[in-house]
């Protein structure tokens, strides 16, 4: 009788709560440019093993300090062929910067902000995120350190 309830997908409120827990648990004692490269290459390798990559989807990845200094950046996928068709583009980097702006403005992942807004029935404008530079979607994720904060972004385009 209640087995249907167990198979229900999580609500946006559930997803926001889970994401908030994850944000609080990913903390580093120290972090330097070498760590950024190691982390970036690890995320790149992990993405290349996903079904999304096998289906031809690309990724743009950037690890930055809160001040905007890039410690690691890469793309995975086709930037376009003679027809101009590709799975990553210059627009991908623009989207990525919008997600990074959301993290910088809120201190939370853009995914958390997206799900929390949806759960509350609010729009980006109502939450004060109506600037042209912010993007409330997908995958920018803050990593908190004892000394400084960086923004890691995994944008699936």
N, C-alpha and C positions, 0 to 999 in steps of 0.2 A: 504494500500500500504506500509506504513512504520511500520506496526505492527510487522514485523519480526525483525526489529532493536531493539525493546523493549524486545524481548525474547532472544536476543543474550547473551551468557554467558560473564562475565567480562573478559577483557584481562589481561595478566600478568602485564601490566603497571597499569591497574586499581587496581588490587589486591595489588600491591606493594604500590601504593599511599594510599590506604585505611589502609594498615598495618602500614605505617609510621605515619599516623594520630593517630591510636590507640596507637602506642608506645609512642607518645608524651602526650597522655591523661591519661595514667595510671601512676600516681605518688603518692607516699606516703609521708606524713609529718614525720612519724617515722615508724620504723619496727624493731621488735625484734624476738627472737626465738619463743615466744608464738604466735605472728602474723603469723609466717611461718607455724606453726602447724595448726592454724585455717584455713589459706588459703589452705594449702595442703589437709586437710581433706575435705574442701569445694569442691575443684576441683575433688578429688576422688569421692565424693558423686555425683557430677554433671555428671562425666563420667559414673558412674554405672547406671545412668538413660538414657543413650543414646542408640540409635539403634546399634551403633558399639559394645557396650558391650553386648547387647542382641544377637548379631550375633556371639558372642564368641571371640571378639577381646579384647586384653589386653592393658595395659598401664603401663609405668614406669614413675615415677614422682620424680623430685628432685628440691629442692629449695636450692640454694647455694649463698654464698657471692661471689663477684668478685674474692676474694682470694682463692676460692675453698672450703671454710668451709661449710659442709652440715648442713643445718638447718632443713630439712625435706626430707625424701625419702620413697617411697613405691611402690609396684607393685599392680596392679589389674589384676587378671586373673590367669590362670593355669600355673605353672612353669614347667609342664611336668608330664606325667604319666609314667608307666613302659615302655612304648614304646618310651619314650623320647619326645613325642609330646606335645607341649604346645604353648600358644599364647604369652608368654613372656619368655625370656631366658637370659643367660649371654650376648649374642650378643645384646640384647635390651639395656643393660646398656652401652655397647661399643658405639652403635649408639647415645645414649643419650649424652655421653661424647663428641662425635664429634660435635653434635649440640651446646653444651655448649661452646666448643672451638670456633666455628664460632661466637657466640655472644660475647665472650671475645675479639676476634680479630677485630670485626667490630663495636661493640656497638649497633648492630641491631639484630632483631630476625632472626633466620635461615630461616624462611618462607619468610620474606621480602627480604633477600639476594638472595634466590632462585628465587623469582618472578622478582626482579629487574634485576638480571643477564639474565634471560630469555627474559625480555622485551628489554634489550640492545643487545641481541644476543651474550653475552659473556660467557666464560667458567670459572669455578672456578680457573683454572690456570691463565687465563688472568687477573683475579681480585686479584691475589696474595693469593688465598686460596687453594693452591695445596698441602698443608701439609697433611701427612697421618692422622693427628689427627682431621682435620676439616671435617664436614659433612654439606653440604649446602642442607638442606631438612627440612621439617616438622617444628617442634614446639618448639624450644628454644626461650624464650621471655624475654627480659630484663625489669626489673622493676626499674625505677629510683627513688631514694630517695634524700632528701636534703643533707644527710650526706654521703651515700654510695650507691653502686649499688649491686643488687643481680641478679642472673639468675634463672628464673623459667622455668622449662622444662616440657612439656607435650609431650611425644613421643608416638605416636600411632603406635603400631606394629601389 
